[in-house]
């Protein structure tokens, strides 16, 4: 057996073996209940052990595991902290251990994608990568017309490995459902597979980036680098200099934090309106605070196509919740598929679950910070809390998958920035359905 098929069999065996472990732990849990231990304690232990094994196995899968881990962050967000922590640790180690492609491999990819005379397209090309992406790496170069450019090169084999992992995950839908009972997993994984297949094609990314660049052309506050050239596995765009938000998070002044926070929120709210697209990878490394105060945005591999803007129910449900209309909120969430017909949820309890999450848009100014995020994580993640128990009964419709990822990811970045801004006004300006009067 060749090395590549052997690795594929090993990956499949690791994934396929997960349900056996679940069955064994379920039997053990039944024995403990018979022995007199409280059912809720046994259930929490079983859930934690199941998730830990799942996350450890996923963390061991090379190739597409990093991108898959990002895509599956929705599942992590639905789980208690003590359950999700091993998964995050495994992915962090995997990302840190990823070695750069050797120059010979880089040159071979460029020759295949841009032609044997690829060197003639550049006046200079740095073989040392300037940055690593989830499924590729970025090189700094000078285009033939003198423009400084970024050249993104996809790791050979990343696509088949990632898609293979997602197809295997589709067979584990029942296991995910045991972790989050209200979640309809099969269509969610199908949607993930579709989105990731698009992300692997850099020609689609070029089209998305060009649309964003045109939408924000001449904007005084947000800039998107132009697309220069590209193929299925290589993308060349203009290079932009600026301070990554990761640097602002670590060393930025309060003024820089406030500015970055406002512009990040504005970009993500305005994208669906101006470009018909939502940037779906709000990682700090994908944003730059430029010397002139503008926000530079890169990496458009993950986008959500929203030609009519962000879904109107998002704004309407938020407005109903702020107005305290519990029954209307529950009905709207049922209509959108967040609460499945078979799930019985108390309307007031659901409103109490959502209410603290709307604090950032309740007033005209709010400061995201780590203590606020830790408080929400504890409230929603403690398996003993009513909020966590209710949250596990909710469903995530596939059409809201990327919107959910962007929302959760953006909140995380904003809390790291610790910036104060008027998020309510941004939502009123850009989000359909959020028609509430300004507070005096």
HUTAHU-V772811 format. One record per residue. N is the residue number from 1. SS is DSSP state (H for helix, E for strand, L for the rest). D_CENTER is the distance of its C-alpha to the mean C-alpha in Angstrom with 1 decimal. Layout:
BEGIN
((N SS D_CENTER) (N SS D_CENTER))
END
This chain:
BEGIN
((1 L 36.8) (2 L 35.0) (3 H 32.2) (4 H 29.4) (5 H 30.4) (6 H 31.0) (7 H 27.5) (8 H 26.2) (9 H 28.5) (10 H 27.4) (11 H 23.7) (12 H 24.8) (13 H 27.2) (14 H 24.7) (15 H 22.4) (16 H 25.5) (17 L 27.1) (18 H 24.5) (19 H 26.1) (20 H 29.5) (21 H 28.3) (22 H 27.1) (23 H 30.5) (24 H 32.3) (25 H 30.6) (26 H 31.2) (27 H 34.8) (28 H 34.9) (29 H 33.4) (30 H 36.1) (31 H 38.8) (32 H 37.6) (33 H 37.8) (34 H 41.2) (35 L 42.1) (36 L 41.5) (37 L 38.2) (38 L 36.3) (39 H 34.0) (40 H 31.1) (41 H 31.3) (42 H 31.5) (43 H 28.5) (44 H 26.3) (45 H 27.6) (46 H 27.0) (47 H 23.4) (48 H 22.7) (49 H 24.6) (50 H 23.0) (51 H 19.4) (52 H 20.6) (53 H 22.2) (54 H 19.2) (55 H 16.9) (56 H 19.7) (57 H 20.4) (58 H 16.9) (59 H 16.9) (60 H 20.3) (61 L 19.2) (62 L 19.3) (63 L 18.3) (64 L 15.1) (65 H 14.2) (66 H 11.9) (67 H 9.6) (68 H 10.2) (69 H 9.3) (70 H 5.7) (71 H 5.9) (72 L 8.0) (73 H 6.4) (74 H 7.7) (75 H 11.0) (76 H 11.0) (77 H 10.5) (78 L 13.5) (79 L 15.6) (80 L 18.1) (81 H 17.5) (82 H 20.4) (83 H 18.8) (84 H 15.3) (85 H 16.8) (86 H 18.3) (87 H 15.1) (88 H 13.4) (89 H 16.8) (90 H 17.1) (91 H 13.9) (92 H 15.0) (93 H 18.4) (94 H 17.3) (95 H 15.6) (96 H 18.7) (97 H 21.0) (98 L 19.9) (99 L 23.0) (100 L 23.3) (101 L 24.9) (102 L 28.7) (103 H 30.3) (104 H 32.2) (105 H 29.0) (106 H 27.5) (107 H 30.8) (108 H 31.0) (109 H 27.6) (110 H 28.7) (111 H 32.0) (112 H 30.7) (113 H 28.2) (114 H 30.2) (115 L 33.7) (116 L 36.3) (117 L 37.1) (118 H 33.6) (119 H 35.2) (120 H 37.2) (121 H 34.0) (122 E 33.5) (123 E 36.0) (124 E 34.0) (125 E 31.2) (126 L 29.9) (127 L 29.5) (128 L 27.6) (129 L 23.8) (130 L 22.7) (131 E 19.1) (132 E 17.0) (133 L 13.8) (134 L 11.9) (135 L 14.4) (136 E 17.0) (137 E 18.8) (138 E 20.1) (139 E 23.9) (140 E 25.9) (141 E 28.8) (142 E 31.4) (143 E 31.7) (144 L 35.3) (145 L 35.7) (146 L 34.9) (147 L 31.4) (148 E 29.1) (149 E 26.1) (150 E 22.9) (151 E 23.0) (152 E 19.9) (153 E 21.1) (154 E 19.2) (155 L 20.3) (156 L 23.0) (157 L 22.2) (158 H 18.4) (159 H 18.2) (160 H 20.6) (161 H 19.4) (162 H 15.8) (163 H 17.1) (164 H 19.8) (165 H 17.5) (166 H 15.7) (167 H 19.2) (168 H 20.4) (169 H 17.7) (170 H 19.0) (171 L 22.3) (172 L 20.9) (173 H 20.0) (174 H 22.8) (175 H 21.7) (176 H 18.3) (177 H 20.3) (178 H 22.5) (179 H 19.8) (180 L 18.6) (181 L 21.7) (182 L 20.5) (183 L 17.6) (184 L 18.6) (185 H 16.9) (186 H 18.6) (187 H 17.5) (188 H 13.9) (189 H 14.1) (190 H 16.2) (191 H 13.6) (192 H 11.1) (193 H 14.1) (194 H 14.9) (195 H 11.7) (196 H 11.7) (197 H 15.4) (198 H 15.0) (199 H 12.8) (200 L 15.6) (201 L 18.1) (202 H 18.4) (203 H 20.9) (204 H 18.4) (205 H 16.3) (206 H 19.7) (207 H 20.4) (208 H 17.3) (209 H 17.9) (210 H 21.5) (211 H 20.8) (212 H 18.9) (213 H 21.7) (214 H 24.3) (215 H 22.9) (216 L 22.8) (217 L 26.0) (218 L 28.3) (219 L 26.0) (220 L 27.3) (221 L 24.0) (222 E 21.2) (223 E 21.6) (224 E 19.9) (225 L 21.8) (226 L 23.8) (227 E 23.5) (228 E 26.6) (229 E 26.5) (230 E 24.5) (231 L 24.6) (232 L 22.5) (233 L 21.6) (234 E 22.5) (235 E 21.4) (236 E 23.6) (237 E 22.8) (238 E 24.6) (239 L 23.9) (240 L 23.3) (241 L 24.4) (242 L 23.0) (243 E 21.8) (244 E 18.1) (245 H 16.5) (246 H 16.5) (247 H 20.2) (248 H 20.4) (249 H 18.8) (250 H 21.3) (251 H 24.4) (252 L 24.0) (253 L 26.7) (254 H 26.1) (255 H 26.8) (256 H 24.1) (257 H 21.6) (258 H 22.7) (259 H 22.6) (260 H 19.1) (261 H 17.8) (262 H 19.7) (263 H 18.8) (264 H 15.0) (265 H 15.3) (266 H 17.9) (267 H 16.0) (268 H 13.0) (269 H 15.7) (270 H 18.1) (271 H 16.3) (272 H 16.8) (273 H 20.4) (274 H 21.4) (275 L 19.6) (276 L 18.7) (277 E 15.1) (278 E 11.8) (279 E 10.0) (280 L 6.4) (281 L 5.5) (282 L 6.9) (283 L 8.1) (284 H 11.8) (285 H 13.2) (286 H 12.3) (287 E 14.6) (288 E 18.4) (289 E 21.0) (290 L 24.0) (291 L 27.6) (292 L 28.5) (293 L 25.8) (294 L 23.5) (295 E 19.8) (296 E 19.0) (297 E 15.8) (298 L 15.1) (299 L 12.9) (300 L 12.6) (301 L 11.8) (302 L 8.8) (303 E 10.4) (304 E 11.4) (305 E 15.2) (306 L 16.7) (307 L 20.4) (308 L 21.7) (309 L 19.2) (310 L 16.8) (311 L 18.1) (312 H 21.3) (313 H 20.9) (314 H 18.1) (315 H 20.7) (316 H 23.6) (317 H 22.3) (318 H 21.4) (319 H 24.9) (320 H 26.6) (321 H 25.0) (322 H 26.2) (323 L 29.6) (324 L 29.7) (325 L 30.2) (326 H 29.0) (327 H 30.5) (328 H 29.1) (329 H 25.5) (330 H 25.9) (331 H 27.4) (332 H 24.7) (333 H 22.0) (334 H 24.2) (335 H 24.7) (336 H 21.0) (337 L 20.6) (338 L 18.8) (339 L 22.1) (340 L 23.8) (341 L 27.5) (342 L 28.5) (343 L 26.8) (344 L 29.1) (345 L 27.5) (346 L 29.5) (347 H 28.8) (348 H 29.6) (349 H 27.5) (350 H 24.5) (351 H 25.3) (352 H 25.7) (353 H 22.2) (354 H 20.6) (355 H 23.1) (356 H 21.8) (357 H 18.3) (358 H 20.2) (359 H 22.0) (360 H 20.2) (361 H 21.7) (362 L 24.9) (363 L 26.7) (364 L 26.8) (365 L 25.5) (366 E 23.1) (367 E 21.9) (368 L 18.6) (369 L 19.4) (370 H 18.7) (371 H 21.6) (372 H 20.2) (373 H 16.8) (374 H 18.9) (375 H 21.1) (376 H 18.5) (377 H 17.0) (378 H 20.7) (379 H 21.5) (380 H 18.8) (381 H 18.7) (382 L 22.4) (383 L 23.5) (384 L 26.8) (385 L 25.6) (386 H 26.2) (387 H 22.7) (388 H 21.0) (389 H 23.5) (390 H 22.8) (391 H 19.1) (392 L 19.4) (393 L 21.5) (394 L 18.9) (395 L 17.3) (396 L 14.1) (397 L 15.5) (398 H 13.8) (399 H 14.2) (400 H 12.0) (401 H 9.0) (402 H 6.9) (403 H 8.7) (404 H 7.9) (405 H 4.1) (406 H 5.5) (407 H 8.3) (408 H 7.4) (409 H 5.7) (410 H 8.8) (411 H 11.1) (412 H 10.5) (413 H 11.4) (414 H 14.2) (415 H 15.6) (416 H 15.9) (417 H 17.6) (418 L 19.9) (419 L 20.8) (420 E 23.0) (421 E 22.7) (422 L 23.6) (423 H 20.4) (424 H 22.6) (425 H 24.3) (426 H 21.2) (427 H 20.2) (428 H 23.9) (429 H 24.0) (430 H 21.1) (431 L 20.0) (432 L 22.4) (433 L 24.1) (434 L 23.8) (435 L 27.5) (436 L 28.7) (437 L 31.5) (438 L 31.1) (439 L 32.2) (440 L 35.5))
END
